[in-house]
């Protein structure tokens, strides 16, 4: 089996967009790959939901896993100058079972995958992830795994920005001039959100921790200080990582009894009635 570093180097050479993966395949893919290897051995079946151009997926496939991928590839750059065709050809070269999202349908067999992973996806959703995550869990085998990473809403950079009177949201110019429907971050996560998410889905948390997925955005001069601080205050890191197990008797839960729903929604408005 190839080493992670060897797979990263191979993918960098083959990826059709020079320079794109330099940041994407830094500490992020190391963290993702090491986490997968901790829980699963090749050739376990893995679905990468919201895979983007499949750079990270290709590294996991190179490590000997059997990877499928799913994405709408509707970011502006995905559809420019034949880029979509380049991405599709790249997935074929690595024998990734890539499916282009169409009509909201998940074209995969239920209880087929040992793991469904979704990296930096949930924060882009405009609506509740409830239906989507239940549908994804249906694709996981009993005792299989859901693996999620999301940005940390309260990382140290955002805390400092707010204290200085700046926004912790995406740059307003980017938002204002964005071409077409907004595809940036809508709701980022804190640790408790992921605990509740696992609870609502009926999953057993195996691992929930903060991690560094955006170190390239920290200026090199202050990076050593940042790393030392976040060793002490781990909740200040830029991202969260969750691995949760689907129990054998798992059943989807997309709705709550009226009484329970009322208790939750009363936090939004005391006049909420189911």
N, C-alpha and C positions, 0 to 999 in steps of 0.2 A: 504494500500500500504506500502511496506517495505521501510525502510530508506536506503539511499545510503550506510552508514557504515555497516548495517546489510547485505546488498547484497554483498558488498566487502568481508566481512568475510566468507560468505557462499561460494562464488566462490573460495576463497583461499583454503578452505577445500576440495573442489571437483576437483580443477584443477589438471590434472595428472602429472604435472612437479613441484615438490616441490621447493619453493624458487623463481620460475620464476616471479610470479606476485607481489612480495614484492615491487619492484620499479614500475612496470607497473600499479599497482592499487593504487598508492599513490595519489598525487595531480592531476595526469593526469585524472583519471576516475572521480574524484570529479568534475573537471572543465567541462569535457564532459557531465556528467550526469546533472549537474546543468544547463548547457546551454540548453540541450534538454528539461528539465522540464520548463524552462523559456518560451519556444515557443510551446511545444506540451504536451498534456495530454495523459496518457495511455487510450486505447490500440493503439495509433497511430502506423502506419506501418513504420519501419525504415530499410533501407539497409545499412549495414556496408561493404563498398567496400574496399578491401585490409585489411581484418579483422585479418589476421594472425591466431593464434590459438584460437581466439574468447574469450579471457579472458575479455576484455572490453565489448564485445557484450553480454556476459553472464550476466554481471552486469546490463546492460540496459534492458535485457529480464526479469531479476529478478524484476526490478522496475515496470513491468506490460506492457511494450511495446511489440509489435509484431515484432520480429527482424528476418531479413534475413541477410546472410553473404556470401561474395564471395572472394576467394583468390586462388592463384595457389599453395600455400604451397610448394614452391620450394627452400626455404632457406635450407641450408645444414642440419641443425639439424631437420627440419621438417620430413625428409625422413630416419632418422637413427633409427635402432632398434625398428621398429614398432611404431614410434612416430606418423606417419600419422593416423594410426588406432586409437590411443589414442585420438587424436584431434577430429576425426570424432565422436567417441563414446561420447566425452564430449559435442559436439554440440547437439547430439541427446538427451542427458540427460536433457538439458535445452530447448529442443524443438525449437532450432534455425534452421531456414530453410537454411542450409548451402549448397552452390553449389561450387564445385571444378572447377576452371577456366580451360576451354578446348577450344582450337581453337579460342581464342579471342571473343567468343560469350557470350553475357549477357543473361542468360536464365530467364528473368523476364518480366512481363507484363508492357507495357508502361502506364505511368500515374497511377501507382499503389501505390507508396510510398508517405507518408507525408514528409519524409526526406530521402535523401541519404547523408550519412556521409563518410568521408575518412580521416583517421588520419595517418599522417606521411607516406604518399604514394607518393604524387606528386614529391617529391624530388628524388625519385628513378627512375623516368622515363627517358629513354635515348632519347626519341623523344618528340615533342610538345604534351602537354596534350589536344590539341584542339579537336580531334576526340573523345577521351575517355570521356571528360567532356560533350560534346554535347550529346553523347550517354547516359551518366548517367542522364543528365537533362531530357531526354525524358522519363525516368522512374518515374520522380517526377510528382505528381499531380499539376494542376494549383494552384498557390498560395502556393505550397509546398516549401520545403527548401533544399538548399545545404549547408552542414556543413563541413568545411575543417580546419584541423590544419596542419601546416608545421613548420620545424625549421627556425629560424631567421638567415639569412646569416650574419648579422652584429651584433650579440649579443656581450656582453662585453668581454666574454672569447676569441672570435675570433678576436676582435679588438686588444686586448692585445697581442695575439699570433703573429699577423701580425706586430705590432710595435716592437716586439722582434725578428723579422726575422724568425718566425716560420710559418708553413702553417695553413691556415684555412680550408683545405681540410681533408678528412679522412686520418688516419695514413698510410704512404706510405707502410710500411711492410704489413699491412692488405690488401692493394690494390694489391701489387705485388704478394703476395702468395695466393690470394683468389682462392678457388677451383671452377673452372667453370666460367661462365659469371659473371661479376661484378654486385652485387645486392646492393651495398652501395649507398650513396648519389651522385647524378649527378649534380643537380641544386637546391640549396636552394633558399629561397624567402625573399624579403624585402616587406615592406608595399605597395609600389607603384605597385609591381608585382600583388598583389592580387586585387588592385583597377582595374588595367587593365584587369585582368582575368575576373572579374565580368562584366566589361564593354563589353568585347569581347563576353561573353556568353549571354549578354542581361538580366542580373539579377540585382535585386535591393538589395544593401547592407543594411542589418539590423544591423549588428554588425561586426566590424573589430578592433581587439585589440591584444596587446601583452599579453603573459601569461607565466607562469612557468611550463614547462613540464619535465624539466631535473634537478630539484633541487638536486636530489640524486648525481649528478656529481659535485656539488659544495662542496668543503671540509667544514665540519661542523664549523671549526674555523673561516672561512671567510664568512660563509653564512649570518649572521646578517648584515654585511657590504654590501654584495651583494644585499640583500633584500631592505635595505635602499636606496642604490644608484638607484636601478631600480624602486623605487617609484617615484623618481625625473625624471630619464631618462628612460621612459618606453620602448623606442625603443631598449634598451640594454637587454631586457629579451630574453629568449632562443627560444621562439616560437611565431607564429602568429595564431590567431583564426578568421575564417571568417564564418559568417552566411549570406546567401543571398537568396532572395525570387524569385521564378520563376513566372513571370506574367501570367495572363490568356491567353494572345495572343502570348505567347512565340513560337518562331520557331527556329530550329537549324540553326546555321550559321558556316559552316565549311570552307567557301571560301569567299574571298574578291573580289570586282571588281579590275580589273587589275591596275587601276590608284592608288587606295589605297594601294594595295600590293606593288607596286613599291616604293611608298613613304616610307613605312616601311623598305623594304629590301635594300633601298639605304643607310641605316645606316650601313649595313654590308659591302656593296661595292658600290661605285658610278657608277660602270659599270653594276649593276644589271638591267636587262631588263626582263619584263614579256613577 
